[in-house]
């Protein structure tokens, strides 16, 4: 069992950490990571105590997490999107309790939320990107369900270890599909970054997982030894999958009193991590108006994060190229300068939304206020505690106005509508100054696959 369990544990644990490390702010990545990590812990529990109730329950947890993934991938325009995403944690907890209480085959009740989530995802498959994602997830979910039925049911098709390993393979495929969906949503490349992390994970499995498996084989009756070996493998693979977050955390601790050094290293590391995830330049022509609008909104949401901006395809806008070319040769090849120039372009287009006259809080000011103060300046009006020092009178008035009179939901809606207005401005400038978009993205060119 150890020869199969250690690689299965290590790879699923690594992929779960990798998904979280891609974007810790995305709930759907956390849900997918939860499924993979739960399976990894189930493998460890089954190795220590084969067929135990704890191991069986843990094998059911991925079904509940993947139900959350399915509803998290629903298009925001779907009427059920908000309700099912809010209700999923409660439903998952209820079915987890049922799975823990029911014996053996009864634990298969955990498959019910997964079936419901997949049905919803297939219902809106025409609006899910990439288009093949719902079908692929459905196939992987069916294979996972069949494996779980074999493990928990009275069916005998071979050693349970092999069936559990097959379940792990299905979950790895599902994790990869979620990574593809995240890359498409962000307009990024996937394979170069994934390949680098997988190579590091493979080396870690060989260097750490091999000795761990041999140790468990040498002491098969010592459960404590097996548990410690799984903990060791988990720590090593966590460092691989969460390398970027770990490095940032170490910098915050090591350079706690050196703000200048910490603030200088941070953007450089984020830029280095962003480079493998950038799209090729020629794929800018594949953007249509809808995707351009979505990427503009994402760029505004990530306005203060250089690494995220550098991964956004809009960093290759012809406007950015022209402005950098005017500075001199070689400037356009500097990633940090390019990201800063995109910030400048976005800031200028946000400024175009400003009505004439002094600061106001009337209806015509709401889009500019929402974007300028809460996006460009990065103010957090609902955050407790003092705001950054050096704010001018208008900024202080804006923060006070948001706190007193603007609900969070209204602010988010104004930011989304303002981002659509900025996108329209950028799109008009793009198609009017670069005729390639009139026959390329402007005509609805086919999207390029994520590479």
C-alpha positions in Angstrom: 0.0 0.0 0.0 2.8 2.4 0.9 4.3 2.2 -2.7 0.9 3.5 -4.1 -0.2 5.6 -1.2 2.8 7.9 -1.0 2.8 9.1 -4.6 -1.0 9.4 -4.6 -0.8 11.4 -1.4 2.1 13.6 -2.6 0.7 14.5 -6.0 -2.8 15.3 -4.8 -1.5 17.4 -1.9 0.8 19.3 -4.2 -1.9 20.1 -6.7 -4.2 21.3 -4.0 -1.5 23.7 -2.7 -0.7 24.7 -6.3 -4.3 25.7 -7.0 -4.4 27.9 -3.8 -1.1 29.4 -4.7 -2.3 30.4 -8.2 -4.8 32.9 -6.7 -5.6 32.7 -3.0 -8.5 35.1 -3.5 -10.6 32.7 -5.7 -13.1 30.6 -3.7 -13.4 28.0 -6.4 -9.7 27.2 -6.2 -9.9 26.7 -2.5 -12.8 24.3 -3.0 -10.9 22.3 -5.5 -7.9 22.3 -3.2 -10.1 21.1 -0.4 -11.1 18.1 -2.4 -7.6 17.2 -3.3 -6.2 17.6 0.3 -9.2 15.7 1.7 -8.4 12.8 -0.6 -4.7 12.9 0.4 -5.6 12.7 4.1 -8.0 9.9 3.2 -5.1 8.0 1.6 -3.0 8.5 4.7 -5.9 7.3 7.0 -6.5 4.3 4.8 -2.8 3.4 4.9 -2.7 3.5 8.7 -6.1 1.8 9.2 -7.5 0.2 6.0 -11.3 0.5 5.7 -11.7 2.7 8.8 -14.8 4.9 9.1 -12.6 8.0 9.1 -11.0 7.0 5.9 -14.3 6.3 4.3 -15.8 9.7 5.3 -12.7 11.5 4.0 -13.1 9.8 0.7 -16.6 11.3 0.5 -15.4 14.8 1.2 -14.1 15.4 -2.4 -17.6 14.9 -3.7 -18.9 17.7 -1.5 -16.0 20.0 -2.4 -16.4 19.3 -6.1 -20.1 20.2 -5.8 -18.9 23.6 -4.6 -16.5 23.8 -7.5 -19.3 23.1 -10.0 -21.6 25.8 -8.6 -18.6 28.1 -8.4 -17.9 27.7 -12.1 -21.5 28.8 -13.0 -21.6 32.0 -15.0 -22.4 35.1 -12.8 -25.4 35.8 -15.0 -27.1 32.5 -14.0 -30.1 33.2 -11.7 -29.0 30.4 -9.3 -25.4 31.6 -9.1 -25.6 33.6 -5.9 -28.1 31.4 -4.1 -26.3 28.1 -4.7 -22.9 29.5 -3.8 -24.3 30.8 -0.5 -26.1 27.6 0.2 -23.4 25.2 -0.7 -21.4 25.4 2.6 -24.6 24.6 4.6 -25.6 21.7 2.3 -22.0 20.3 2.3 -22.0 20.3 6.1 -25.4 18.6 6.3 -24.3 15.9 3.9 -21.0 15.5 5.6 -22.8 14.8 8.9 -25.0 12.3 7.1 -22.1 10.5 5.5 -20.4 10.3 8.9 -23.5 8.9 10.5 -24.5 6.3 7.9 -22.7 3.0 7.5 -20.7 2.0 4.4 -23.0 2.2 1.4 -25.1 4.9 3.1 -22.1 7.2 2.9 -22.7 7.5 -0.9 -25.3 10.1 0.0 -22.4 12.5 -0.3 -22.7 12.1 -4.1 -26.1 13.9 -4.2 -24.7 17.5 -4.0 -22.1 16.6 -6.7 -24.8 15.4 -9.0 -26.8 18.5 -8.4 -23.8 20.8 -9.1 -22.9 18.9 -12.3 -26.6 19.2 -13.5 -26.5 23.0 -12.9 -23.2 23.3 -14.7 -24.4 21.3 -17.7 -27.5 23.5 -17.8 -25.5 26.6 -18.4 -22.6 24.9 -20.3 -23.0 27.3 -23.3 -22.0 30.2 -21.0 -19.1 28.4 -19.3 -15.5 29.0 -20.4 -13.8 27.0 -21.8 -16.8 25.4 -23.6 -15.5 21.8 -23.1 -15.1 22.2 -19.3 -18.6 21.0 -18.2 -18.4 17.9 -20.3 -14.9 17.1 -19.1 -15.8 17.7 -15.4 -18.9 15.5 -15.8 -16.8 12.6 -17.1 -14.3 12.9 -14.3 -17.1 13.2 -11.7 -18.7 10.0 -13.1 -15.4 8.1 -12.8 -14.9 9.4 -9.3 -18.4 8.3 -8.3 -17.9 4.8 -9.7 -14.7 4.5 -7.8 -16.3 5.6 -4.6 -19.2 3.1 -5.1 -16.7 0.3 -5.6 -14.8 1.3 -2.4 -17.9 1.7 -0.2 -20.2 -0.8 -1.8 -20.2 -4.6 -1.9 -18.6 -4.7 -5.3 -15.2 -6.5 -5.6 -13.1 -5.5 -8.6 -9.6 -5.8 -7.1 -7.5 -4.5 -4.3 -9.0 -1.4 -2.7 -5.6 0.4 -2.9 -5.8 0.3 -6.7 -9.3 1.7 -6.8 -8.4 4.4 -4.4 -5.4 5.3 -6.6 -7.8 5.4 -9.6 -10.0 7.9 -7.6 -6.9 10.0 -7.0 -6.2 10.0 -10.8 -9.7 11.3 -11.4 -9.3 14.0 -8.8 -6.0 15.1 -10.4 -7.7 15.4 -13.7 -10.5 17.5 -12.1 -7.9 19.7 -10.4 -6.2 20.3 -13.8 -9.5 21.2 -15.3 -10.1 23.8 -12.6 -6.6 25.2 -13.2 -7.4 25.5 -16.9 -10.7 27.3 -16.1 -8.8 29.7 -13.9 -6.2 30.4 -16.6 -8.9 31.1 -19.1 -10.7 33.4 -16.7 -7.5 35.3 -16.0 -6.4 35.4 -19.7 -3.2 33.6 -18.8 -1.1 30.7 -19.9 -1.1 27.6 -17.8 1.3 24.9 -18.9 4.7 26.7 -18.4 3.9 27.6 -14.8 2.3 24.2 -14.1 5.2 22.3 -15.7 7.7 24.1 -13.5 5.8 23.4 -10.3 5.1 19.7 -11.4 8.8 19.2 -12.0 9.7 20.5 -8.6 6.9 18.3 -7.1 8.3 15.2 -8.9 11.8 15.9 -7.6 10.4 16.3 -4.1 8.5 13.0 -4.4 11.6 11.2 -5.5 13.9 12.7 -2.9 11.4 12.8 0.0 8.6 10.4 -0.9 10.9 7.5 -1.8 12.6 7.4 1.6 9.2 7.9 3.3 7.7 4.9 1.4 10.7 2.7 2.3 10.5 3.7 5.9 6.8 2.7 6.1 7.6 -0.6 4.3 10.4 -1.3 6.8 8.1 -0.6 9.8 4.7 -1.7 8.6 3.2 -2.2 12.2 4.2 1.3 13.5 1.3 3.6 12.8 3.1 6.6 14.3 6.0 6.2 11.9 3.6 6.2 8.9 1.8 9.3 10.1 5.1 11.1 10.6 6.2 10.2 7.1 3.0 11.5 5.5 3.4 14.8 7.6 6.9 15.1 6.3 5.8 14.6 2.6 2.9 17.1 3.1 5.3 19.8 4.4 7.7 19.4 1.6 5.0 19.4 -1.1 3.3 22.4 0.6 6.5 24.3 0.2 6.6 23.4 -3.5 3.0 24.2 -4.3 2.9 27.4 -2.2 6.4 28.6 -3.1 5.4 32.1 -3.9 3.3 32.6 -0.8 5.9 31.0 1.4 8.6 33.3 0.0 6.5 36.4 0.5 5.8 35.3 4.1 9.5 34.7 4.8 10.3 38.2 3.5 7.7 39.8 5.8 9.3 38.1 8.7 12.9 38.4 7.8 12.7 42.0 6.7 10.1 43.1 9.3 12.0 46.3 10.1 13.3 47.0 6.6 10.3 48.2 4.7 12.3 49.5 1.8 14.0 46.2 1.1 10.7 44.3 1.5 8.8 46.6 -0.8 11.5 46.5 -3.4 11.8 42.7 -3.4 8.0 42.1 -3.5 7.3 43.5 -7.0 10.4 41.9 -8.4 9.4 38.4 -7.2 5.8 38.9 -8.3 7.0 39.9 -11.8 9.2 36.9 -12.0 6.4 34.6 -11.1 4.0 36.3 -13.6 6.3 35.9 -16.6 5.5 32.1 -17.2 1.8 32.9 -17.0 1.7 35.7 -19.6 0.1 35.1 -22.9 2.0 35.5 -26.2 1.7 38.9 -27.8 0.0 37.7 -30.9 -3.0 36.4 -28.8 -4.1 40.0 -28.1 -5.7 40.0 -31.6 -7.9 37.0 -30.5 -9.7 39.2 -27.9 -13.3 40.1 -28.6 -15.3 42.9 -27.0 -16.8 40.7 -24.3 -13.5 39.2 -23.2 -11.8 42.7 -23.4 -14.4 44.0 -21.1 -13.9 41.2 -18.6 -10.1 41.6 -18.7 -10.4 45.4 -18.2 -12.6 44.8 -15.1 -10.0 42.3 -13.8 -7.1 44.8 -14.4 -8.9 47.4 -12.4 -9.6 45.0 -9.6 -5.8 44.2 -9.6 -4.7 47.8 -10.1 -2.4 47.8 -7.1 -0.9 44.3 -7.7 2.0 44.5 -10.2 2.2 40.7 -10.6 -1.4 40.3 -11.5 -1.3 43.2 -13.9 1.7 41.8 -15.6 -0.2 38.5 -16.2 -3.2 40.4 -17.7 -3.2 40.4 -21.5 -4.0 44.1 -21.6 -0.4 44.8 -20.6 0.3 44.2 -24.4 -2.1 46.9 -25.5 -0.8 48.9 -28.5 -1.4 52.0 -26.4 1.1 50.7 -23.9 3.6 49.8 -26.7 3.4 53.3 -28.2 3.9 55.1 -24.9 6.9 52.9 -24.0 8.4 53.2 -27.5 8.3 57.0 -27.0 10.6 56.7 -24.0 13.4 55.0 -26.0 14.6 51.6 -27.2 14.5 48.7 -24.8 12.0 50.3 -22.4 9.1 48.1 -23.6 11.0 45.0 -22.8 11.0 45.8 -19.0 8.1 43.9 -17.4 7.7 46.2 -14.4 7.8 49.3 -16.5 5.1 47.8 -18.8 2.8 47.0 -15.8 3.3 50.5 -14.5 2.4 52.0 -17.9 -0.8 49.9 -17.9 -1.6 51.4 -14.5 -1.1 54.9 -16.0 -3.4 54.1 -19.0 -6.1 52.8 -16.7 -5.8 55.7 -14.4 -6.2 58.2 -17.3 -9.3 56.5 -18.5 -10.8 56.5 -15.1 -10.1 60.2 -14.9 -12.2 60.7 -18.0 -15.2 59.7 -16.0 -14.8 62.6 -13.7 -17.6 65.2 -14.1 -16.8 68.9 -14.4 -16.5 70.9 -11.2 -15.5 70.3 -7.6 -15.9 67.0 -5.8 -19.5 65.8 -5.5 -21.6 62.8 -4.4 -24.4 63.1 -6.9 -25.4 60.3 -9.2 -23.0 61.5 -12.0 -20.1 61.2 -9.6 -20.6 57.7 -8.4 -18.6 55.8 -11.1 -15.6 58.1 -10.9 -15.6 58.0 -7.1 -15.9 54.2 -6.9 -13.1 53.7 -9.3 -10.7 56.6 -8.5 -10.8 56.4 -4.7 -11.4 52.7 -4.1 -9.5 51.2 -7.1 -6.8 53.6 -8.3 -6.0 55.1 -4.9 -6.7 51.8 -3.2 -8.7 53.2 -0.3 -10.8 50.8 1.8 -13.7 52.9 3.2 -15.2 50.0 5.1 -12.0 48.9 6.8 -11.7 49.7 10.4 -8.9 51.8 11.5 -7.2 55.0 10.1 -6.8 55.5 6.4 -3.4 56.1 4.8 -1.7 59.3 5.7 -1.5 62.2 3.3 -5.0 62.0 1.9 -6.3 65.3 0.4 -9.6 66.8 1.5 -11.6 65.2 -1.4 -10.3 61.7 -0.6 -11.3 62.1 3.1 -14.7 63.3 2.1 -15.1 60.4 -0.3 -14.2 57.8 2.4 -16.6 59.4 4.8 -19.4 59.4 2.2 -18.8 55.7 1.3 -18.9 54.7 5.0 -22.1 56.7 5.8 -24.3 56.4 2.7 -23.0 53.7 0.3 -23.6 50.0 1.0 -20.9 47.6 -0.1 -23.1 46.0 -2.7 -23.7 49.4 -4.3 -20.0 50.1 -4.4 -19.3 46.8 -6.1 -22.0 47.4 -8.6 -20.7 50.9 -9.4 -17.2 49.6 -9.8 -18.4 47.0 -12.3 -20.4 49.5 -14.3 -17.6 52.0 -14.2 -15.2 49.3 -15.4 -17.5 48.6 -18.3 -17.3 52.3 -19.2 -13.5 52.3 -19.0 -13.5 49.2 -21.2 -15.7 50.9 -23.8 -13.3 53.8 -23.9 -10.3 51.6 -24.3 -12.0 49.5 -27.0 -13.0 52.5 -29.0 -9.4 53.8 -28.9 -8.1 50.4 -29.8 -10.3 49.8 -32.9 -9.9 53.4 -34.1 -6.1 53.5 -33.9 -5.2 49.9 -34.8 -7.1 48.5 -37.8 -6.1 44.9 -37.1 -8.9 44.8 -34.5 -11.4 45.6 -37.1 -10.8 42.3 -38.8 -9.5 40.4 -35.7 -11.0 40.7 -32.3 -13.5 43.3 -33.5 -15.0 40.8 -35.8 -15.3 38.1 -33.1 -12.2 36.2 -33.8 -11.9 32.7 -32.4 -10.3 32.6 -28.9 -7.0 30.9 -28.7 -6.7 27.9 -26.3 -4.7 28.3 -23.1 -1.2 26.9 -23.6 
